[in-house]
Amino acid sequence: MRNIEQQTFSGPPKASRNLGILLFAFSFIVPAPHTIGAIHNFFAGMVAFIEVPFIPFMRLTGDDPTEMVSSSFGDKLYFAFIISLCWLSWAANFTVFFRLPLIVALISVAVPWVAFIWAYPLMADFYPFYFWIVGIALIHISRLLRPVPNITPNHI
């Protein structure tokens, strides 16, 4: 009986958490072919981690090369949405270190997927993104799973 009480994780939660941590860490070193025009740029995930928070600042300071000539209200709302997706997706990196309430965990898993779908043409060949997004999802899902008690015939 004490074996069941002392056990924190067994089976799928621990395995999915470990796989998620491995994929999350691996996403920082996976090469990506399209980054900075290189054939294979290792550490592309690390470069993205460093650069993504600065995208909104580029937009706010006027250094954004993707800025449209017309600055209508709709364009401003669109870029506010993109800036929010960038920052919220980037903030999801830090959620893997904490046990979050269910709704916050689901949001931190969903926001990167929304960013991925929204920017699919840009992100389709950025391989670190796949490792990163699945790693974050597995880490949070493993925390939501209930541990399976290890019941042996001696305890029945």
N, C-alpha and C positions, 0 to 999 in steps of 0.2 A: 504494500500500500504506500509506503514511503517513496518508492520508486516513481509512482505516478505523480505524487505531490511535488517532487523535486524536478521533474522533467518540465522544461519550458517549451521546447519545440521538438518535434520529431516529424519525419516524413516530409510531405510536400511543402509546408511553410518554410522549413529550414533550407530545403533544396532550392526552392524558387527564390528565396532571399539571397542565397549564395550565388546563384546564377545571375540574378539581377545586379549584385555588386560587381561581379566579374564583367558583365556587359557594360555597366556604367563606367567602370574604370578603363575598360578596353576602348570605349568610345573616344577617349582623349588621345589615343595613339594610332588609331586606324587611319590608313592613308585615304585621301580623297583625290580623285583625278582632276576635278575642275577648280580647285582652290588656287588662286593666283596664277592660273594658266599652267601650272606644273603638271607633269605626267602623273607622278605619284608624290603627293605631299604628305609625309608622315606628320603626325601630331596636328592634323587638320581640326580635330575636335577641340584641342587645347586652344588653337588660334581662334576658332569660333567662340569658345567660352570667353576669351579675352575681348574680342571685337564686338560681340552682340550688344552689350550694354551701351556702347558708344554710338550705335546707329541712331537712337533718338536724339542724342546731342548733335550729331551731324545734321539732322533735320532741323533742329532748333536754331543752329548757328548759320544755316544756309550753305553748309559744305556738302550737302547730300547730292550726289550725282544723279539720283533718281527723281529729283524734284521736278514737278510738272510746271509748265509755264503759267497755266491758269491756276490761280489759288482760290477756287470757289469754296463755298462752305462744305460742299460734298467732298471735295478733295481733302480739306482739312479734317473732316470726320474720318475719312478713309485712312489717312496717315496717323491720326490719333489711335485708331483701331490697330494698325500695324505696330505702332510704338508700344501699345499695351500688350500685344501678343509677344513682342520681343522681350519685354521686361518680365512678364509673367512666366514665359517659357524659361528664361534665364534663371529666374528665382526658383524654378522647380529643381534646379541642381542642388539647392540647399535643403530641400524638403526631405531628401533621402536620409538625413542624419537624425530626424526626429519622428517619433510616433505621433501622427496627426489624427484629429477627429475624422470620422468617416467622410463628411462632406468636403473638408479641406483636402483630404487625400485624393478623393475622386476628382476634384478640381485640378490639383497639381498633376494628375495623370492625364486629364482631358485637355488641358491648355496646350501642351506640346503637340498633341494630335491635331488640334484645330490649326495650330500654326503650320504643321506639316501639310495638311490638306489645303490650306489657304495658299501656301507658297510652294505647292508641289512641283511646278516646272523648274523652280530654282533648286529645290531640295532633292529632286529625284535621284541624282547621282552623287549626292553627298552621303557616303556610306557611314560615317560616324554617327549621323543622325539616327539611323536605324538601331544601332547598338544602344545609343543613349536613351531613346524613347522607350524601347522595350525594357531596358534595365531599370529605369525609373518606375515603369508600370509593375514589373515583377517585385521590386522592393516594397512598394506600397501594398500590392495584393498579398504578399506574404505576411504582412502585418495584420491584414484583415482576416486571414484564415485562422481558424481555431486549431490549436495543436491536437493531434490525435494521440490519445493515451496509449502507452505501450503496455498492453495487458498480456500477461503470460499466464499459463495454466495454473501456476502456483498462487495467483491472486484471485482466482475464481472461487 
